[in-house]
C-alpha cells in the first residue's frame, strides 16, 4: 500500500471526524478505511486514533503524524505541479536536428520565430545530413527527408517535399534544352552527395513514368556549394523547389524538362518516445505543421499519425535531392 495514500486516508478521517465520512470522500468502504489506518499504525508503531461511538479523534501521536503528513502531501503536490510546469512551460532546452537544405529553408526560420516569441527557450538546431541517434545525442525532435533509416523512434509523415530539375539559362543556352527524358544524358548533372553515383533519373508526365539515363559529372555534399556550382553554369541538378523558388521567379534559374516532374520525397518528424514529448516540442511541431499548410513547395500530409519505424535500415535513407 502506498504510504502517501495511507496518510491521505488518515488525514481525511481526522478532517471528517469519522471513518464513514472519510469513506464517502475517498469513495472506498468503511472497512477499507479502517484497514488502512490500522496498517499505518502498524508501520509507525503508534496508536493514531481514538475510536468512539461518535467518531474518531487523533491521539497525541496522531496529531504529530497529521501535521507532518499535511506537510508531506503539500510537498508532493508541489513536486507534481513543478514537474507538470516543467513539461508545459516554454522555458528550457529544445534540441532539434534536420538535413541541411530543408533545415536552412524551413526549420531555421521556425526556430528564429519561436526564439523571438519565447526568449526563455534554449533552442539548439543541428543541421546535418548524417543521421543522429536521438537517444544517445539527446535529441528532442528530428526532421528527416526520404526514408527513416534504422530507428526505434516514433515517426510521423508531415508532408512531401517537391523537387525540380533546374539549371541556369546560360547553361541551357550552351548545352541546349532537353525536350525528352533521353536528352538528359547529353548534359552534365551535379549530384548531391557521393554515397552512390546516380546513373538514372525518374521523370513523370501524364501519369507515365520514364527512367532516364544521366551523366553525373560532379558531386557535392552541401546545398550552398551546389547552388554556387549551378550559378556558375557547370551543370544542372535536382533541388527542392522550396530552396530555389525565388531564383526561378527572378529568372536566374530555369526548369529542365519543364513539362515533366520528378518524384517528391516524404518529410518526417521523429521523437524518441511519447514520454519524451514536452510542451516545448509540441509547440514546435504545431508551428511546423501550420507553416507547411500554406507553404509552396511542400504538400502537407493528410491525417499523419505517429508510428514506430524500427524495421528499416540506414542504407535505405534517401538523399534530400
HELIX and SHEET records of a PDB file:
HELIX    1   1 UNK A    3  UNK A   16  1                                  14    
HELIX    2   2 UNK A   19  UNK A   26  1                                   8    
HELIX    3   3 UNK A   30  UNK A   44  1                                  15    
HELIX    4   4 UNK A   60  UNK A   88  1                                  29    
HELIX    5   5 UNK A  100  UNK A  102  1                                   3    
HELIX    6   6 UNK A  103  UNK A  107  3                                   5    
HELIX    7   7 UNK A  108  UNK A  117  1                                  10    
HELIX    8   8 UNK A  169  UNK A  175  1                                   7    
HELIX    9   9 UNK A  181  UNK A  186  5                                   6    
HELIX   10  10 UNK A  223  UNK A  231  1                                   9    
HELIX   11  11 UNK A  241  UNK A  249  1                                   9    
HELIX   12  12 UNK A  274  UNK A  276  5                                   3    
HELIX   13  13 UNK A  279  UNK A  293  1                                  15    
HELIX   14  14 UNK A  314  UNK A  316  5                                   3    
SHEET    1   A 2 UNK A  49  UNK A  52  0                                        
SHEET    2   A 2 UNK A  55  UNK A  58 -1                                        
SHEET    1   B 6 UNK A 121  UNK A 127  0                                        
SHEET    2   B 6 UNK A  92  UNK A  98  1                                        
SHEET    3   B 6 UNK A 141  UNK A 145  1                                        
SHEET    4   B 6 UNK A 265  UNK A 271 -1                                        
SHEET    5   B 6 UNK A 154  UNK A 161 -1                                        
SHEET    6   B 6 UNK A 298  UNK A 300 -1                                        
SHEET    1   C 6 UNK A 121  UNK A 127  0                                        
SHEET    2   C 6 UNK A  92  UNK A  98  1                                        
SHEET    3   C 6 UNK A 141  UNK A 145  1                                        
SHEET    4   C 6 UNK A 265  UNK A 271 -1                                        
SHEET    5   C 6 UNK A 154  UNK A 161 -1                                        
SHEET    6   C 6 UNK A 307  UNK A 308 -1                                        
SHEET    1   D 5 UNK A 215  UNK A 220  0                                        
SHEET    2   D 5 UNK A 188  UNK A 192  1                                        
SHEET    3   D 5 UNK A 236  UNK A 240  1                                        
SHEET    4   D 5 UNK A 163  UNK A 167 -1                                        
SHEET    5   D 5 UNK A 254  UNK A 255 -1                                        
SHEET    1   E 2 UNK A 200  UNK A 205  0                                        
SHEET    2   E 2 UNK A 208  UNK A 213 -1                                        
END                                                                             
